[in-house]
Amino acid sequence: MLTFAPWDFMLQAYVDDQGLVDYGRWRQESMAMLADWLAELQTVVVADLTPEEHLAFWLNLYNALMVQEVLRRYPITSIRPRILGFPNWLGLLAFLSRPVYRHNGQSLSLNHIEHRKLRATFADPRIHFALVCASLGCPILRNEAYLPGIVEAQLDTDAQRFLNHPEKVRYDADQNILYCSKIFQWYKEDFLAVAPSIAAYIAQYNPQVSLAAEVRYLPYDWGLNRRG
């Protein structure tokens, strides 16, 4: 039986309203609960799910696996390793591309879930405001699970929250410059598949944005989204 109740319980217990995670307490108290719930999902037949269940399943699974990977390494300050003070992008790629889960006999990495299970299947840019890579530059981690009956509304809320967060998106009307998270640069094709421009996509959620605005990308904060 597909249930998100254990994941919902853990999110409410260890994630605050700002999306910051108490990894220390989670690691001490509930790593086994997370592992047990993830094990229960390994035999879920996705083909038997409704579209809403299917979407909620992969969103929750991605975020839960990311949390589990952080818990296994905690304490850390970022999922992006550094060597001699410089970013190790190959280390980050390895972190995201290494198989971390088996689902019905198939080995899955976090990148596989994001690109092949979610982006390829749903073609909905809002998923980029729901998937959380445990970094402050990411969307805020919800302190509740995605649920099939309300997942569409949850994604709308995620988009509204992200696109109106000044550290993710801000518009300088005097200069007509739209400062955006690099998520819009990395996944530009997804946004342009549903809107004529990045500015046009954002303007759906923030009508003050000019469609003729110049787009510039903000630095991405790879610091861990930890509480305290």
ABEGO torsion letter per residue (X at the ends): XBBAAAAAAAAAAABBAAGBBBAAAAAAAAAAAAAAAAAAAAABBAAABBAAAAAAAAAAAAAAAAAAAAAAAOBBABABBBBGGBBBAAAAAAAAABBABBBGGBBBBAAAAAAAAAAAAAGBAAAAAABBAGBAABBBBBABBBBAAAAAAAAAAAAAAAAABAAABBBBAAAGBBBBBAAAAAAAAAAAAABABAAAAAAAABAABBAABBBBBBBBBABBBBBX
